[in-house]
Amino acid sequence: MTFAKTSLLTAAALVGAVNLALAAGQSSTHAQALAQAERRVDSLAATTKGGAQQRLLLEKQRIQNLIDDLDAGKPVDPADIDRALQRSQNPGGF
């Protein structure tokens, strides 16, 4: 194998490793933000009754499902994460 081929394969392996590390870090950041959002929604649900409480508990479950998917390494649409975080900031809006 020539030096050029070896260098190219090494560079490709490094790029792949860096991309995996970045994706893992981003997934962890999203999971942390979602966990905080879940705590916020859970806290609100604890002080609410009736239909509003049920909507909050449903939202909490949606957030938990996103966290579970991220932890399992499943692909999660970033728009779903953004929507969940936004809804947790404005719980009256959903």
C-alpha positions as CSV (number, residue, x, y, z in Angstrom):
1,M,0.0,0.0,0.0
2,T,1.4,3.4,-0.9
3,F,1.8,6.3,1.5
4,A,-0.9,8.2,-0.2
5,K,-3.5,5.5,0.2
6,T,-2.5,5.0,3.8
7,S,-2.8,8.7,4.5
8,L,-6.2,8.9,2.8
9,L,-7.5,5.9,4.8
10,T,-6.2,7.4,8.0
11,A,-7.7,10.7,7.3
12,A,-11.1,9.1,6.5
13,A,-11.0,7.1,9.7
14,L,-10.3,10.3,11.7
15,V,-13.1,12.2,10.0
16,G,-15.5,9.4,10.8
17,A,-14.4,9.2,14.5
18,V,-14.7,13.0,14.9
19,N,-18.2,12.9,13.3
20,L,-19.3,10.1,15.7
21,A,-17.9,12.0,18.7
22,L,-19.7,15.2,17.7
23,A,-23.0,13.4,17.2
24,A,-22.7,11.7,20.6
25,G,-21.9,15.1,22.2
26,Q,-24.9,16.7,20.5
27,S,-27.2,13.8,21.5
28,S,-26.1,14.2,25.1
29,T,-26.7,17.9,25.0
30,H,-30.2,17.4,23.6
31,A,-31.0,14.7,26.2
32,Q,-29.9,17.0,29.0
33,A,-32.1,19.9,27.6
34,L,-35.0,17.5,27.2
35,A,-34.6,16.1,30.8
36,Q,-34.8,19.7,32.1
37,A,-37.9,20.3,30.0
38,E,-39.4,17.1,31.3
39,R,-38.8,18.2,34.9
40,R,-40.4,21.5,34.2
41,V,-43.5,19.9,32.6
42,D,-43.7,17.4,35.5
43,S,-43.6,20.2,38.1
44,L,-46.4,22.1,36.3
45,A,-48.5,18.9,36.1
46,A,-48.1,18.4,39.8
47,T,-49.8,21.8,40.4
48,T,-52.5,21.4,37.8
49,K,-55.8,19.4,37.7
50,G,-58.1,18.1,35.1
51,G,-57.6,18.3,31.3
52,A,-54.7,20.6,31.6
53,Q,-52.9,18.2,33.9
54,Q,-53.5,15.3,31.4
55,R,-52.1,17.4,28.5
56,L,-49.0,18.1,30.6
57,L,-48.6,14.4,31.5
58,L,-48.9,13.5,27.8
59,E,-46.3,16.1,26.9
60,K,-44.0,14.7,29.6
61,Q,-44.4,11.2,28.0
62,R,-43.6,12.6,24.6
63,I,-40.4,14.2,26.0
64,Q,-39.4,10.9,27.7
65,N,-39.9,9.1,24.5
66,L,-37.5,11.5,22.7
67,I,-34.9,11.0,25.6
68,D,-35.3,7.2,25.3
69,D,-34.7,7.3,21.5
70,L,-31.6,9.5,21.9
71,D,-30.3,7.2,24.6
72,A,-30.9,4.2,22.4
73,G,-29.0,5.9,19.5
74,K,-32.1,6.1,17.4
75,P,-32.4,8.9,14.9
76,V,-34.5,11.8,16.3
77,D,-35.7,14.7,14.2
78,P,-34.2,17.9,15.6
79,A,-37.5,19.7,14.8
80,D,-39.2,17.3,17.3
81,I,-36.7,18.2,19.9
82,D,-37.1,21.9,19.2
83,R,-40.9,21.6,19.4
84,A,-40.8,19.7,22.7
85,L,-38.4,22.3,24.2
86,Q,-40.6,25.2,23.0
87,R,-43.8,23.6,24.3
88,S,-42.2,23.0,27.7
89,Q,-41.4,26.8,27.9
90,N,-45.0,27.7,27.0
91,P,-47.2,24.9,28.4
92,G,-50.4,26.7,27.8
93,G,-49.7,26.7,24.1
94,F,-50.3,22.9,23.5
